[in-house]
């Protein structure tokens, strides 16, 4: 039998190494998730894809709406959480929302939606809320993720840890810090559990908006969000 050419040998070795590393990473992450999250039957990560329905959120120069990006990232993140044994609850699972008849204006639709999300969140015990959004700024220069937290020491600690992790793994050199959520963000202000909001990127930055339009980049964000969440949870032990 003829030996593989050198490049085929190299590719075969690299493939075996990658498979081995992936297998080890999955097993280690599953065990790590169980260790840091405590009782799986109790801990719940509530995923809140911002906007949706009549509220598309921010829009890029190319017409990319925030609400669909938020939902896609949240759905990918939910699947990863299932793999790692983390219980989740989604505040929405699709772009369309079923409004009641009395919500007959855009303002009333938004008001009904935010109150319905809070109702859902506050009926869940042992929860942590992660609200997923995209940023927008009048200037096209800003880019990178930023974390916000509700008035809770636990939320602050988690958000600061997640900010460090996301900066390192998604946008090195980003100087943004996790800060208290501005007033007027109804869902985070009325959530009874520790609540964090992640602005994953800037739709006002053309380069970042183009990346957010790519599903592979959105999957990357979901993986990094999970790693950030597990890293933050570990610090709570």
PASEVEX-476944 format. One line per 8 residues: number of its first residue (from 1); their letters; for each residue z, x, y of N, C-alpha, C. Coordinates in pm, whole numbers, padded with zeros to 5 digits. Last residue first. Example, Ala and Ser with C-alpha at 12.3 -4.5 7.8 and 13.67 -1.06 7.14 Angstrom:
// PASEVEX-476944
2) sa) 00708:01285:-00225:00714:01367:-00106:00787:01290:00003; 00780:01319:-00569:00780:01230:-00450:00780:01320:-00330
//
This chain:
// PASEVEX-476944
237) xxxxxxxx) 04236:-02008:03065:04335:-01999:02958:04461:-01929:03006; 04053:-01997:03264:04154:-02100:03279:04261:-02091:03170; 03862:-01816:03198:03962:-01773:03295:04073:-01874:03316; 03701:-01970:03036:03782:-01866:02974:03893:-01822:03069; 03562:-02122:03221:03663:-02188:03136:03755:-02087:03072; 03384:-01931:03323:03487:-01990:03409:03599:-02053:03327; 03227:-01887:03097:03299:-01776:03158:03412:-01827:03246; 03124:-02143:03062:03210:-02085:02957:03291:-01969:03013
229) xxxxxxxx) 02974:-02164:03302:03079:-02260:03271:03176:-02204:03167; 02791:-01956:03275:02884:-01956:03388:03003:-02048:03361; 02651:-02039:03049:02726:-01914:03046:02829:-01908:03157; 02540:-02275:03157:02631:-02282:03042:02715:-02155:03034; 02383:-02165:03361:02489:-02259:03395:02590:-02270:03280; 02202:-02018:03208:02296:-01946:03294:02411:-02037:03337; 02064:-02229:03087:02133:-02129:03004:02239:-02056:03086; 01959:-02355:03313:02052:-02428:03227:02130:-02333:03137
221) xxxxxxxx) 01788:-02155:03413:01902:-02199:03493:02005:-02270:03405; 01600:-02151:03206:01680:-02032:03234:01805:-02069:03314; 01487:-02401:03241:01563:-02373:03118:01652:-02251:03137; 01360:-02350:03482:01466:-02451:03478:01551:-02435:03352; 01174:-02164:03395:01277:-02122:03491:01391:-02222:03493; 01020:-02324:03230:01089:-02209:03171:01199:-02158:03264; 00906:-02508:03409:01008:-02552:03314:01086:-02436:03254; 00858:-02454:03749:00828:-02402:03615:00940:-02440:03518
213) xxxxxxxx) 00953:-02522:03991:00849:-02610:03936:00814:-02572:03792; 01114:-02312:04055:01179:-02436:04011:01079:-02536:03954; 00920:-02132:04149:00993:-02103:04025:01056:-02230:03968; 00847:-02258:04384:00745:-02238:04280:00812:-02209:04146; 01088:-02240:04522:01035:-02373:04488:00931:-02362:04378; 01100:-01966:04560:01199:-02029:04472:01153:-02169:04431; 00883:-01931:04733:00888:-01858:04607:00985:-01924:04509; 00952:-02098:04950:00831:-02123:04873:00834:-02054:04737
205) xxxxxxxx) 01244:-02258:05022:01191:-02123:05000:01071:-02136:04906; 01323:-02515:05008:01262:-02474:05134:01208:-02331:05127; 01459:-02541:04778:01323:-02595:04778:01250:-02560:04907; 01672:-02305:04652:01624:-02364:04777:01479:-02411:04762; 01905:-02370:04377:01807:-02292:04451:01760:-02368:04574; 02127:-02510:04285:02067:-02407:04200:01968:-02318:04274; 02425:-02597:04384:02292:-02593:04444:02219:-02478:04376; 02665:-02759:04208:02584:-02637:04206:02450:-02663:04272
197) xxxxxxxx) 02990:-02871:04249:02850:-02899:04278:02775:-02767:04282; 03268:-02982:04064:03190:-02870:04116:03048:-02916:04140; 03594:-03112:04031:03452:-03138:04053:03384:-03020:04120; 03855:-03230:03830:03800:-03115:03902:03648:-03128:03910; 03867:-03595:03868:03875:-03473:03788:03830:-03354:03874; 03813:-03804:04032:03954:-03773:04008:03974:-03648:03924; 03577:-03824:04292:03602:-03792:04151:03747:-03750:04134; 03539:-03847:04561:03611:-03956:04494:03631:-03934:04345
189) xxxxxxxx) 03399:-03623:04644:03521:-03660:04718:03605:-03763:04643; 03178:-03623:04479:03280:-03519:04461:03410:-03555:04532; 03047:-03856:04578:03082:-03843:04437:03192:-03740:04418; 03006:-03814:04862:03090:-03921:04809:03136:-03897:04666; 03019:-03595:05088:02962:-03595:04953:03047:-03689:04868; 03165:-03594:05322:03054:-03686:05313:02983:-03687:05179; 03241:-03252:05394:03278:-03394:05394:03152:-03481:05387; 03139:-02990:05167:03146:-03052:05300:03185:-03200:05289
181) xxxxxxxx) 03349:-02829:04928:03238:-02921:04951:03249:-02982:05092; 03444:-02491:04978:03482:-02632:04967:03363:-02720:05001; 03239:-02239:04814:03316:-02293:04926:03351:-02439:04899; 03135:-01931:04682:03173:-02069:04653:03264:-02118:04766; 02907:-01739:04882:03035:-01756:04814:03056:-01904:04784; 02609:-01539:04892:02680:-01665:04911:02808:-01669:04828; 02452:-01320:04859:02583:-01299:04920:02662:-01428:04939; 02251:-01195:04605:02289:-01316:04678:02432:-01301:04731
173) xxxxxxxx) 02225:-00983:04437:02215:-00957:04581:02245:-01078:04667; 02063:-01160:04178:02142:-01044:04221:02119:-01014:04369; 02035:-01440:04061:01987:-01393:04192:02074:-01277:04242; 02122:-01470:03794:02006:-01544:03844:01949:-01486:03972; 02341:-01313:03729:02241:-01337:03627:02115:-01409:03676; 02505:-01290:03958:02474:-01172:03878:02353:-01194:03787; 02523:-01557:04040:02466:-01455:04129:02420:-01335:04048; 02653:-01672:03823:02516:-01713:03855:02448:-01613:03947
165) xxxxxxxx) 02904:-01544:03833:02822:-01533:03713:02675:-01566:03746; 03002:-01618:04085:02985:-01477:04052:02889:-01459:03935; 03009:-01899:04052:02927:-01838:04157:02899:-01691:04124; 03196:-01931:03848:03056:-01966:03823:02963:-01905:03927; 03427:-01851:03987:03383:-01777:03870:03236:-01804:03840; 03434:-02050:04183:03425:-01909:04223:03377:-01823:04107; 03460:-02283:04024:03342:-02264:04109:03325:-02118:04150; 03712:-02243:03903:03591:-02254:03821:03467:-02225:03905
157) xxxxxxxx) 03879:-02241:04130:03875:-02127:04040:03748:-02127:03956; 03827:-02499:04236:03802:-02378:04316:03787:-02256:04226; 03919:-02663:04030:03778:-02668:04069:03740:-02543:04148; 04191:-02595:04038:04113:-02568:03918:03964:-02568:03951; 04263:-02688:04291:04274:-02545:04262:04191:-02509:04140; 04068:-02913:04473:04143:-02891:04349:04146:-02742:04322; 03862:-03071:04630:03997:-03030:04671:04088:-03019:04549; 03556:-02939:04483:03640:-03043:04541:03779:-02987:04574
149) xxxxxxxx) 03311:-02688:04565:03417:-02745:04483:03499:-02848:04559; 02992:-02532:04518:03088:-02602:04603:03193:-02667:04513; 02775:-02251:04487:02868:-02346:04426:02962:-02403:04532; 02434:-02164:04508:02565:-02169:04573:02647:-02281:04511; 02151:-01947:04431:02246:-02054:04404:02371:-02047:04490; 01860:-01865:04641:01971:-01835:04550:02069:-01950:04537; 01766:-01828:04989:01737:-01851:04850:01863:-01824:04767; 01631:-01848:05323:01743:-01856:05227:01697:-01887:05086
141) xxxxxxxx) 01370:-01865:05465:01422:-01741:05407:01533:-01760:05302; 01273:-02087:05597:01227:-02064:05460:01288:-01942:05392; 01499:-02304:05775:01432:-02175:05765:01389:-02150:05620; 01623:-02548:05707:01509:-02546:05799:01430:-02415:05795; 01682:-02587:05356:01725:-02533:05485:01604:-02528:05578; 01819:-02712:05055:01709:-02714:05152:01763:-02668:05286; 01891:-02701:04699:01922:-02686:04841:01796:-02695:04926; 01958:-02923:04431:01876:-02816:04489:01896:-02818:04639
133) xxxxxxxx) 02221:-02990:04185:02138:-03020:04301:02048:-02902:04333; 02455:-03133:03970:02344:-03038:03980:02249:-03082:04092; 02797:-03133:03917:02687:-03203:03982:02576:-03102:04014; 03026:-03149:03680:02929:-03052:03731:02809:-03129:03786; 03362:-03223:03625:03234:-03271:03677:03150:-03154:03727; 03559:-03240:03343:03520:-03155:03455:03381:-03200:03498; 03818:-03437:03184:03681:-03408:03226:03674:-03304:03336; 04018:-03596:03064:03999:-03456:03025:03860:-03406:03064
125) xxxxxxxx) 03854:-03924:03065:03971:-03835:03075:03936:-03695:03026; 03655:-04137:03249:03654:-04031:03147:03773:-03938:03167; 03642:-04301:03460:03687:-04364:03335:03694:-04262:03222; 03536:-04152:03665:03681:-04174:03665:03732:-04253:03545; 03260:-04160:03611:03333:-04033:03606:03482:-04057:03589; 03199:-04431:03657:03178:-04371:03526:03261:-04245:03509; 03260:-04451:03933:03327:-04537:03835:03317:-04477:03695; 03078:-04266:04036:03223:-04240:04047:03300:-04325:03947
117) xxxxxxxx) 02841:-04402:03979:02867:-04270:03919:03016:-04237:03924; 02872:-04627:04138:02862:-04643:03993:02889:-04510:03921; 02865:-04513:04392:02987:-04579:04346:02987:-04599:04195; 02600:-04418:04397:02712:-04323:04408:02843:-04386:04360; 02454:-04663:04367:02442:-04554:04270:02561:-04460:04276; 02519:-04813:04595:02553:-04864:04461:02554:-04751:04359; 02410:-04645:04793:02553:-04675:04792:02598:-04725:04654; 02138:-04650:04728:02212:-04523:04725:02362:-04548:04716
109) xxxxxxxx) 02090:-04924:04767:02065:-04862:04637:02143:-04731:04623; 02144:-04953:05038:02228:-05024:04941:02211:-04965:04800; 01934:-04796:05143:02074:-04762:05171:02169:-04827:05069; 01709:-04937:05053:01732:-04799:05007:01878:-04761:05027; 01796:-05274:04955:01746:-05177:05052:01777:-05037:04998; 01913:-05435:04767:01775:-05466:04805:01721:-05380:04919; 02126:-05492:04558:02088:-05363:04616:01941:-05371:04654; 02145:-05737:04434:02196:-05728:04571:02163:-05594:04639
101) xxxxxxxx) 02052:-05691:04172:01968:-05764:04270:02014:-05748:04414; 02126:-05347:04076:02154:-05492:04075:02072:-05561:04183; 01899:-05104:03936:01983:-05153:04045:02011:-05302:04029; 01853:-04872:03720:01853:-05019:03716:01951:-05073:03820; 01644:-04596:03795:01778:-04653:03788:01768:-04805:03793; 01436:-04335:03667:01452:-04472:03715:01596:-04517:03699; 01479:-04085:03546:01453:-04093:03690:01474:-04233:03745; 01756:-04059:03315:01615:-04077:03349:01601:-04090:03500
93) xxxxxxxx) 02023:-04048:03282:01942:-03981:03181:01793:-03994:03207; 02328:-03997:03467:02197:-04063:03451:02115:-03981:03353; 02562:-03879:03402:02569:-03991:03494:02435:-04064:03505; 02648:-03784:03072:02547:-03780:03179:02565:-03901:03271; 02888:-03592:02916:02857:-03727:02961:02760:-03712:03077; 02965:-03386:02629:02910:-03410:02762:02896:-03560:02788; 03143:-03143:02442:03113:-03283:02467:03065:-03301:02611; 03025:-02863:02282:03088:-02910:02406:03047:-03055:02430
85) xxxxxxxx) 02902:-02728:02072:03017:-02813:02044:03092:-02861:02167; 02670:-02591:02118:02794:-02516:02123:02919:-02602:02108; 02477:-02787:02109:02468:-02676:02015:02600:-02601:02005; 02554:-02939:02329:02563:-02997:02195:02562:-02888:02088; 02485:-02761:02533:02625:-02796:02512:02646:-02856:02373; 02207:-02769:02512:02278:-02645:02484:02426:-02672:02456; 02162:-03033:02591:02123:-02990:02456:02193:-02860:02418; 02255:-03024:02856:02321:-03111:02759:02288:-03066:02616
77) xxxxxxxx) 02066:-02853:02972:02205:-02810:02961:02280:-02894:02859; 01841:-03017:02968:01841:-02891:02892:01984:-02843:02869; 01936:-03214:03144:01901:-03249:03006:01897:-03125:02916; 01972:-03067:03383:02087:-03131:03318:02058:-03166:03173; 01708:-02994:03441:01809:-02891:03416:01928:-02950:03341; 01599:-03252:03480:01547:-03165:03375:01648:-03055:03340; 01744:-03347:03703:01752:-03415:03575:01708:-03324:03461; 01665:-03168:03906:01806:-03182:03869:01820:-03242:03729
69) xxxxxxxx) 01390:-03224:03916:01438:-03090:03879:01582:-03098:03830; 01391:-03489:04007:01336:-03457:03876:01380:-03320:03826; 01508:-03461:04266:01572:-03543:04163:01523:-03510:04023; 01342:-03307:04442:01464:-03251:04384:01515:-03329:04263; 00988:-03296:04421:01112:-03370:04449:01230:-03311:04373; 00734:-03122:04575:00820:-03123:04457:00954:-03187:04492; 00556:-03082:04786:00582:-03219:04741:00666:-03230:04616; 00533:-02834:04891:00425:-02875:04801:00448:-03015:04744
61) xxxxxxxx) 00769:-02806:05026:00646:-02813:05105:00529:-02863:05021; 01004:-03018:04846:00945:-02891:04886:00818:-02913:04968; 01263:-03239:04927:01124:-03226:04883:01067:-03095:04935; 01583:-03373:04822:01501:-03282:04902:01361:-03272:04841; 01589:-03711:04688:01652:-03588:04734:01559:-03504:04819; 01499:-03956:04608:01437:-03838:04548:01501:-03708:04588; 01624:-04251:04545:01664:-04133:04622:01609:-04008:04554; 01570:-04451:04372:01509:-04461:04506:01536:-04338:04591
53) xxxxxxxx) 01622:-04239:04104:01588:-04373:04147:01518:-04372:04281; 01794:-03940:04224:01733:-04025:04121:01708:-04165:04173; 02087:-03732:04285:01980:-03821:04332:01921:-03900:04214; 02190:-03481:04044:02191:-03543:04176:02067:-03625:04207; 02316:-03521:03737:02191:-03480:03803:02178:-03553:03936; 02608:-03438:03620:02562:-03533:03721:02435:-03480:03786; 02790:-03417:03334:02671:-03363:03401:02614:-03470:03493; 03110:-03345:03242:03026:-03452:03296:02912:-03388:03376
45) xxxxxxxx) 03245:-03227:02962:03174:-03178:03078:03081:-03290:03125; 03557:-03276:02815:03426:-03337:02844:03369:-03275:02971; 03795:-03227:02562:03726:-03169:02677:03587:-03229:02693; 03861:-03363:02317:03916:-03405:02446:03834:-03354:02564; 03755:-03259:02092:03759:-03404:02098:03805:-03453:02235; 03792:-02988:02110:03660:-03040:02140:03662:-03192:02158; 04062:-02834:02253:04025:-02940:02160:03892:-03001:02200; 03933:-02545:02417:04046:-02614:02353:03997:-02720:02258
37) xxxxxxxx) 03742:-02392:02534:03748:-02532:02574:03862:-02608:02510; 03758:-02138:02428:03790:-02155:02569:03806:-02301:02609; 03695:-02174:02154:03819:-02107:02195:03857:-02140:02338; 03448:-02297:02154:03562:-02368:02096:03693:-02307:02144; 03298:-02092:02275:03309:-02223:02338:03429:-02299:02284; 03322:-01891:02086:03378:-01871:02219:03397:-02004:02289; 03182:-01998:01873:03324:-01971:01858:03392:-01955:01992; 02930:-02012:01998:02993:-02132:01943:03143:-02113:01928
29) xxxxxxxx) 02885:-01744:02060:02899:-01842:02168:02965:-01969:02120; 02862:-01631:01805:02970:-01587:01895:02994:-01690:02004; 02635:-01764:01709:02763:-01775:01638:02879:-01739:01729; 02448:-01680:01905:02475:-01822:01883:02610:-01841:01815; 02452:-01401:01880:02489:-01463:02008:02525:-01609:01990; 02361:-01362:01618:02497:-01322:01654:02543:-01392:01781; 02100:-01459:01651:02190:-01522:01554:02336:-01488:01588; 02003:-01280:01843:02008:-01423:01874:02106:-01494:01780
21) xxxxxxxx) 02019:-01037:01700:02098:-01055:01822:02113:-01202:01856; 01837:-01088:01492:01978:-01059:01463:02067:-01082:01583; 01603:-01122:01638:01653:-01231:01554:01801:-01212:01525; 01585:-00866:01758:01598:-00986:01842:01653:-01103:01763; 01557:-00703:01531:01671:-00685:01620:01695:-00808:01706; 01316:-00800:01430:01438:-00812:01350:01563:-00798:01436; 01148:-00725:01643:01163:-00866:01608:01290:-00889:01527; 01170:-00446:01636:01217:-00519:01754:01240:-00666:01723
13) xxxxxxxx) 01051:-00398:01387:01191:-00361:01410:01249:-00438:01528; 00791:-00489:01439:00871:-00550:01332:01019:-00521:01352; 00709:-00320:01644:00719:-00463:01669:00807:-00532:01566; 00708:-00074:01504:00795:-00094:01621:00817:-00241:01650; 00514:-00121:01314:00651:-00091:01272:00748:-00118:01386; 00297:-00154:01482:00341:-00268:01401:00482:-00247:01351; 00271:00101:01586:00304:-00008:01678:00350:-00131:01602; 00207:00256:01355:00332:00278:01428:00369:00160:01516
5) xxxxx) 00077:00054:01088:00061:00145:01202:00191:00151:01281; 00239:00034:00769:00205:-00028:00897:00172:00081:00997; 00083:00207:00488:00195:00181:00580:00147:00110:00705; -00088:00057:00217:-00094:00136:00340:00025:00104:00428; 00000:00085:-00120:00000:00000:00000:00000:00088:00125
//
